[in-house]
Amino acid sequence: MSVVKKQTPLSIYEYLTGERASDVRHEYVSGAIYAMVGASTRHNLLCVSLTTAFQNHLRNSSCHTFQSDMKVRVDDIFYYPDIVVVYDQVDLNSYYQTNPVLIVEVLSDTTEAKDRLEKRVVYQRIPSLKEYVLVSQDKVNIEIYRRNDSEWELEVFNESDTVRFSSVELEISAKDIYEAILR
């Protein structure tokens, strides 16, 4: 005979408290938690390349760049984007951000569908978000969903393009972003 065990949703407080003590990162969606897996070398090289470009460009500004260990909160959902840029003052004691202007996700086989669909729809509900960026790790391809008034437009960049991140006023060649993996 089988036994049915009811799962009790985790509260946000329980999630945040547990996450600070955990060796494994988890995303939280409406009471359920999902363990995060490690990333590939290509994934990490692309994150470092973009984080460095944003950090160097935004030095001495009121912007802050976070990579992979900073959560973004949207209502009762907490995700760990690969890169987050936040304008103005941030709460230095916080473990999550609520007002990003730019979010980057580097795609992998296991996360691509979730990044393209679920996360994109959730992130686009953030009033401050100006750009949501998807970066392929298998080919030179960067997709930027950019807020234009109340609508979102998609711009795609390939190897010969200069990528324009309007939210932070940065232009960088796609080849420079992918330099470490194109060698």
C-alpha positions as CSV (number, residue, x, y, z in Angstrom):
1,M,0.0,0.0,0.0
2,S,1.3,3.4,-0.9
3,V,1.4,6.3,1.5
4,V,0.6,9.9,0.4
5,K,2.6,12.5,2.2
6,K,1.4,16.1,2.0
7,Q,4.2,18.6,1.3
8,T,3.9,21.7,3.4
9,P,5.1,24.8,1.6
10,L,8.1,26.5,3.0
11,S,7.6,30.1,4.2
12,I,9.8,32.9,2.8
13,Y,11.3,33.3,6.2
14,E,12.2,29.6,6.4
15,Y,13.7,29.7,3.0
16,L,15.9,32.7,3.6
17,T,17.0,31.4,7.0
18,G,17.8,27.9,5.6
19,E,19.5,29.4,2.5
20,R,22.0,31.3,4.7
21,A,23.0,28.1,6.4
22,S,23.0,25.8,3.4
23,D,26.0,24.6,1.4
24,V,23.8,24.3,-1.6
25,R,22.0,27.2,-3.3
26,H,18.2,26.8,-3.9
27,E,15.7,28.8,-5.9
28,Y,12.3,29.4,-4.3
29,V,9.0,29.5,-6.1
30,S,5.8,30.0,-4.1
31,G,6.8,27.7,-1.2
32,A,8.8,25.1,-3.1
33,I,12.6,25.0,-3.3
34,Y,14.8,23.7,-6.1
35,A,18.5,22.9,-5.7
36,M,20.9,24.7,-8.1
37,V,23.5,22.7,-10.0
38,G,27.1,23.7,-10.8
39,A,28.1,25.5,-14.0
40,S,30.4,24.5,-16.8
41,T,33.7,26.2,-17.6
42,R,32.2,28.0,-20.6
43,H,29.4,29.2,-18.5
44,N,31.8,30.6,-15.9
45,L,34.1,32.2,-18.5
46,L,31.2,34.1,-20.0
47,C,29.9,35.2,-16.6
48,V,33.4,36.5,-15.7
49,S,33.8,38.3,-19.0
50,L,30.4,40.1,-18.8
51,T,30.7,40.8,-15.0
52,T,34.2,42.3,-15.6
53,A,32.9,44.5,-18.5
54,F,30.0,45.8,-16.4
55,Q,32.1,46.3,-13.3
56,N,34.8,48.2,-15.2
57,H,32.3,50.3,-17.1
58,L,30.2,51.1,-14.0
59,R,33.1,51.9,-11.7
60,N,32.6,55.2,-9.9
61,S,28.8,55.1,-10.7
62,S,25.9,54.4,-8.5
63,C,25.5,50.9,-10.0
64,H,26.4,47.6,-8.4
65,T,27.1,44.4,-10.3
66,F,26.4,41.0,-8.7
67,Q,27.3,37.6,-10.0
68,S,25.5,34.3,-9.3
69,D,25.3,34.4,-5.5
70,M,22.8,37.3,-5.3
71,K,19.1,36.4,-5.4
72,V,16.5,38.5,-7.2
73,R,13.1,38.6,-5.5
74,V,9.8,38.9,-7.4
75,D,6.9,38.6,-5.1
76,D,7.1,35.1,-3.6
77,I,9.8,33.9,-6.1
78,F,13.6,34.0,-5.5
79,Y,16.0,33.2,-8.4
80,Y,19.8,33.3,-8.6
81,P,20.5,35.0,-12.0
82,D,24.0,34.7,-13.4
83,I,24.5,38.5,-13.3
84,V,22.4,41.3,-11.9
85,V,23.0,45.1,-12.1
86,V,21.2,47.4,-9.7
87,Y,21.2,51.2,-9.7
88,D,21.4,53.5,-6.8
89,Q,21.7,52.4,-3.1
90,V,21.5,48.8,-2.3
91,D,20.9,47.3,1.2
92,L,24.4,46.0,2.1
93,N,22.8,43.6,4.6
94,S,20.3,42.1,2.2
95,Y,20.6,38.6,0.6
96,Y,18.5,39.6,-2.4
97,Q,17.7,42.5,-4.7
98,T,14.3,43.7,-5.8
99,N,15.1,46.5,-8.3
100,P,17.5,45.3,-10.9
101,V,17.9,47.2,-14.2
102,L,19.7,44.4,-16.0
103,I,19.7,40.6,-15.6
104,V,21.8,38.1,-17.5
105,E,21.4,34.4,-17.7
106,V,23.9,32.2,-19.5
107,L,22.0,29.3,-21.1
108,S,22.8,25.6,-20.6
109,D,21.0,22.5,-21.8
110,T,19.4,22.0,-18.4
111,T,18.3,25.7,-17.8
112,E,17.5,27.0,-21.3
113,A,13.8,26.3,-21.3
114,K,13.3,27.7,-17.8
115,D,15.4,30.8,-18.6
116,R,13.6,31.5,-21.8
117,L,10.1,31.0,-20.6
118,E,9.5,30.9,-16.8
119,K,12.2,33.3,-15.7
120,R,11.7,35.7,-18.5
121,V,8.0,36.1,-17.8
122,V,8.7,36.5,-14.0
123,Y,11.6,38.9,-14.5
124,Q,9.6,41.1,-16.9
125,R,7.2,41.8,-14.1
126,I,9.9,43.8,-12.3
127,P,9.1,47.5,-12.9
128,S,12.8,48.6,-12.7
129,L,14.0,45.9,-15.2
130,K,15.1,47.4,-18.5
131,E,16.9,44.4,-20.1
132,Y,16.9,40.7,-19.8
133,V,19.8,39.0,-21.5
134,L,20.2,35.4,-22.6
135,V,23.8,34.4,-23.6
136,S,24.4,31.1,-25.4
137,Q,27.5,29.2,-24.3
138,D,27.6,26.9,-27.4
139,K,27.8,29.7,-30.1
140,V,28.2,33.4,-30.2
141,N,24.6,34.5,-29.7
142,I,23.3,37.1,-27.3
143,E,19.6,37.9,-27.0
144,I,18.4,41.0,-25.3
145,Y,14.8,41.5,-24.3
146,R,14.6,45.3,-23.9
147,R,11.7,47.2,-22.3
148,N,10.4,49.8,-24.7
149,D,7.8,51.8,-22.8
150,S,5.3,49.1,-21.8
151,E,6.4,46.5,-24.4
152,W,9.4,44.2,-24.7
153,E,11.4,44.0,-27.9
154,L,14.0,41.3,-28.7
155,E,17.4,42.1,-30.3
156,V,19.8,39.4,-31.3
157,F,23.6,39.8,-31.6
158,N,26.0,37.5,-33.3
159,E,29.8,37.2,-33.7
160,S,30.3,40.3,-35.9
161,D,28.1,42.5,-33.9
162,T,28.7,45.2,-31.2
163,V,26.3,44.4,-28.3
164,R,24.5,47.4,-26.9
165,F,23.4,47.2,-23.2
166,S,21.2,50.3,-23.1
167,S,20.3,50.0,-19.4
168,V,24.0,50.6,-18.4
169,E,25.1,52.5,-21.6
170,L,27.7,50.0,-22.5
171,E,28.7,48.8,-26.0
172,I,31.1,45.8,-26.4
173,S,31.9,43.5,-29.3
174,A,30.4,40.0,-29.1
175,K,33.9,38.7,-29.9
176,D,35.2,40.4,-26.7
177,I,32.5,38.8,-24.6
178,Y,33.3,35.4,-26.0
179,E,37.1,35.9,-26.2
180,A,38.1,33.3,-23.6
181,I,36.1,30.5,-25.3
182,L,36.9,31.5,-28.9
183,R,40.7,31.1,-28.5
